[in-house]
């Protein structure tokens, strides 16, 4: 069974907490996982795994976190046609049209590189709703099933 990498970027800690929630879900299902901070990660790792999860935050007026920019720029240059990926992130609905815009930026970068998204990008508000938890659980289940089938 493959190790499932969880790439994350965070400035406030919320997306790291979400990454650790996923780690707990995966480990409870017997899936080996590792968390990788996008600030120091080499996206070439995505060429070596069949499945990954990317969690990103949106800052300011819909901007990708500064520390995630080099990761996303390099990601766009890769061939990821083999990759099945989940993309999610926490944002603040206060920003209305810019809410979780970085999640869309990352999803576009991943699909531009040829990867398949398991679900539409999951945009999660700081104030988690029951629907948010349901969508996150569904993504976790899909990732677990794929990794266990390999």
N, C-alpha and C positions, 0 to 999 in steps of 0.2 A: 504494500500500500504506500502511496506517495505521501510526502509531507505537504500539507496545504499552507502556503505562505499567505499571511495577512499583512498587506502593506497599508500603512496609515500615515497621515499627517495630522498634527494637532498643535494648536497654540494655547488652547484653554484646558486641554486634558480630556474634553468630552469624547473625542474620537478615539483616544487611547482607551478610555473606559469601554467604548463600544467594541473595540478590537478585543479587549480582554473578555467581554461577554461572549463574543464569538469563540474565543479560545476555549472557554468553559463548555460551550455547547459541543464543540468538536471533540474535545477530550472525553466528555461524558459518553460520546458515541464511539469512542475508540479510534478517533482520527488524530494522527500526529499533526501538529501545527507549529508554526513559528511566526512571531510578530517581527516586522521589519519597518523601521522608521524611514519614510521616504526621504528624509533629510540626509540620510547616509546610505541609502539603498542604491544598488546598481540594478536598473530594470532588466538587464540581460538575464537575470534569474527567471524572468517570465518566459524566456525561450526554452527553459529547461524543465518546466512543470506543465502538466495538462490543465490544471485548475488553480485559480487564485481569487483572492478577495482584496479589493482596494477600497479603503475608507478615507475620505478626504473631507476637510472642512472648507467652508466658504467664509471669507473675511471681507470686511468693508462692503463695498458695493458690488458683490458678486465675484470677488477675486479669489483665485487659487492661492493658498498659503505660499508665501515666499520660499520656504524651505522645500516645497514640493515642485516648484517650477523646473529645476534641472531634471528631475525624475520624469516628469511628464513630457518634456521636450525630447529626451532620449527615447522614451517609450514610443513616441510617434515614428521614430526611425526604424523600429524593429518589425520583423515579420512574425506575427502572433496568430497565424491562421489555425494553429492547433489548440489554442487556449480557449477554455470556457471560464468566464469571469463574472463575478458579482461586483457591482460598484454601488457604494452607499456613502452617506455622510450626514453629519448633524449640522444644522444651521438654525437660524432664527427667523421665524415668519415675519418679524418686525420689518424685514427688508423687502417684503412683498415680491416684486418681480425679480429681485436678485436673490431670493431665497434658494439656498443650496445650488447656486449657479455653477460652482466649481465641480459639483458632482456630474453635471452635464459635460463640462470641459473634459474631465477624466474619462467619462464614458465615450465621448467622441474620439479622444486620443486612442483608446483601447480598440474601438471598432475600426478606426482608420488604419490601425496596424494589423487588422484582420481577425481580431478575437471575436468570439461570440458572447453576448451578454446573456446570462441565465434568466434575468428579469429586466424589466425597464429599470433605469437607475432609481434607487430608493432614497428619497429625500426625507430626512427625519428631523422634526422640530425639536428644539431643546425641551419642550414640554411633551414628552412621549405620550402618544395616545394608544388605546387598545389596538387600533388599526395599524399603527407603526410597529407594535410588538408582533402582531400577526404577520406582517410582511417580512420583518426581520427573521422570525422563526421559519417562515416558508423558505427564505433564501438559505438559511442555515441547513435546513433539511435537504434542499436541492444539492448544496455543496457536499454534504455528507454522503448522499446517495451516489454522487458521481465519483468521489474519491474511493468509496468502498467498492465500487464496481470495477475499478482499475486493477 
